[in-house]
Each structure stands twice: as C-alpha cells, then as structure tokens.
Amino acid sequence: MESPLPVAKPKSGALGLNSLLRMQKDIKMKLSNIQIKKILYATDLSESAAHAFSYAVSLANAYGAGITILHVLAEFPGEEFIANMINADTWEEIKNRHYSEARDQLIGKKRNHVAIKEVLEAFSEEAQADGEDQAFVTDEVLIKTGTPAEVIAKTAQEQNCDLIVMGTHGHGSIADIFVGSTAKWVIKHSPIPVLVIRLP
C-alpha cells in the first residue's frame, strides 16, 4: 500500500484556508454601476475602423447609448513649422506664387469635408437598416482637422462621451504586440475608457 501524499501545513504566520474564507466574507467587492450613454466612434475610414463600428453598435444597443462618429483629417504642420525651415521673405514669395493653387486646394478640401460627412452618414444609415436587431442612434457625425489622436481625446471630453471605440491597423501576432500610434496615444491620454479593435 502506498503512503498517502503529504499534506502541506501552513507555516507559522501564514493564513490558512479558513482564515482566507473568513476574510473574503468580510470584504465585499463594490462594483461600479457602469453607465454608457455616449460612445465616440473614431474612424480613419479603414477596414479595421469599419470592423470596430460593429462593436460600437453592439455596445450602444446593450446600453441604450448614442454614437458620435468622428473622422479627423490630418493637418498640415502650419506656418510655425515653415518658419523654422525658411525665412519669412521666401515663404511670402512661395505663398504669392501658389496663391490660386492653394485657394483651389482649400476649396477642394472643404468639399472633401462635406463628402466624407455624407459618406459617414450613409454608412450609419445602412448599418441601421441592415442591423434591425441592433438598434442604435447616431447623435452626430463630426469631421475635424488636426492631429488625429489629440482631436479624438479632446472631442471625447467635449462631447461628454463615456467610451471611445476605434480600430487599429494590422492582423495577427504583430498586431497583438504593436497597437497603432494613434490608438496608443489615445489609450495613454484619454481620461475615459478606450476600446481598440483589430481585424480578426
């Protein structure tokens, strides 16, 4: 007959199982009542961002939350940056030479804002029509200009959002290790929770 396995006895000063169970009864975990009423869905118009929208919709449906859709157009560094590169006279010459071209581009850029907004509104309407079992409300579609990560975090605060949902580029194990720089910045600086979705 084999001898029974030795039973480990707690060292002096160590807590026994009964002591731990008594402590557990005394400590009551207080879970916060999470209320998600406004979701900021940030999109760069990529496939990954489109995939992330289904998560935003699912959460909006579960919590009865509204969705604000945000797309940020990256901004040209601006005159402060140029002033570090060339002198003011050279910059004025360049501006004068290319005034009409720049004006045409600016008008085109404004049209792009409108076109992108219309695309996102249509995208939202199609998602509502296709997902009858996933009801959600699009509160607003915003097109802003600036540094995407900073604009996303700032807009979430301005809109009093409870959650940011966004996609990240990439597939597979590398994507598991490296989160896109925009998503990484938002995660680090956002005062509210951020849900980052990658393509499966």
N, C-alpha and C positions, 0 to 999 in steps of 0.2 A: 504494500500500500504506500502510495506516495504521500509525502508530508504536505500539509496544506501550505499555500503560499503565505509568506509573511505579510502581516498587515502593518502598514506604516502608521506609527503613532505620532501625533503632533508633538513637536519639540516644545520644551517649556517656553511659555510666552507666545507660542503660535496659536492662532484661532482654530478651534475645532469646527466641524460641520454644524453642530447645534448652535454654536455661538454665531456663526455666519447667518444661519436661518433666522435667529432672533433679531440680528441687526437688520436683516432685509425687511422684516415686518415693521421695524421702527422707522425705516427710511422709505418715504413714499416719493416716487418719482413724479414730478409735476410736469406734464406735457403741456406745451403751449397750444392754445386753440388757434391753429393756423387759418387765417382768412386771406384768400387770394381774390381780390376784387378787380385788379387791373394788371394785365400782362403786357409787357413791352416785347414785341416780336421784332428783333433786328435782323434785317436781311441784306445780303450783298448780291442778291439775285442769282446765287449759285444753286446747284443741285442739292448741296448739303443744306443750304438755308431753306429750300423748299421742303426738304425732308423734315427739318426742325419744326416747320409750321404745323405738321400733324400733332406734334407734342403740345404746342401752344393751344391748338384747338381742343385736344383731349382734356387738358387741364382747365381751360376756360369752361368746357362743358361740365366737368366734375364740380367746379367751384362756383359756377354761375358768374364767371368773370368776363369782363370786356377785354378785347385785344386792341392795342395800338400798334400799327405796323410802321416801322421806321426803316428808311433806306438813307444811308449817308454817302454823299458824293465827296470823294477826297478833294481837298482844296489845294490849289497852287500855293507854294510857300509864302508868296506875298512880297511886297516891296522891301520889307525889313531884311529879308533873306538876300534880295538882289543888291541892296545897298552894301552888303558885306562882300559882294563879288566884284562889282564895278562902281565907278564913280557916278555921281548924280547927273553930270552932263551927258555921259554916254547913255545912261538909262533914258534920259529925256529924248535923245536922238532916236533911240530904238522905238520908244513909245510913239513918237510922231510918225516914223516910217511905217509902223504897223497899226496905226490907229483904226483904220477902216476894217482891216482884217480882224483885229481884236474885237471890234464892235460886232462884226458878223458872228464871231465865235461866241460872244457873250449872249447875243440874241438866241443863237442855236442852243446854248447851254440852258437858257431859261425855258426854251421849248422842250428840251430833254427832261427838265424837272416835271413838266406837265405830262409828258408822255410816260415817264416812269410811274408817276402817281396814278395815271389811268390804268396802266398795266397791273399795278398792285391792287387797285380797286377791283378790276375784273378778276384777278386771281382770287381775291377774297370772296367775291360773289359766286364764282364757280365752286369754290370749296364749300360754301354754304349750301349750294344746290346739290352737290354730289354727296355731302355728308349729312343727310336728313336726320340720322340718329345722333349726330354730334352737333347740337345747336350751339352757336356762339354769336356774339355781336362784335363787329368791328367798330370800335369807338371812333377811330381816326386813322388816316393814312398820312404820314409825315415824310417829306423829303427835305433833308437838311444838308448843309455843306460844312465840311470841317474834317478834323481828324476823327475817323470812324469810332475808335474806342472811346475817346473823350466825349464825343457827341452822344453816344449810346448811354454812357453812365449819367451824363448831365440830363438827358431827356427823361430817363427813368425817374430821376428825382423831381424834375419839373412837372411831370405827369402824375406824380404820386403813385407810381407802379409798385406792385408787391413782388414782382418776379420778372426777370429778363430771360427770354428764350432765344437762343441763337445757334447757328450751325458752325461747324469748323470744317476746314478742308481736309481731305485725305482719307485713306482707307487702311485697314489692317493694323499691324503691331506698331508701325512707326507713328501712326495717328494716335495710338493709345499713349505713346510716350510724349509726343510733342503736340501741344494744343496751339492753334494758330495765334499769332502775336496779338491780333485784335481781341480775341476771346480771352487770352491770358491776361491782358491789361485790364479788361472789364472785370474779370474774376477778382483780380487783385485790388481794384479801386472802387468797386461798386459797394454801396452800403446795404444793398438788398441782394437776395439770393440770385444766382445766375445758373441757368440750366443750359449746358453746352451739349449739342447733339452732333454726332458724326454719322456719316453714311455707314450702313451695315456692311 
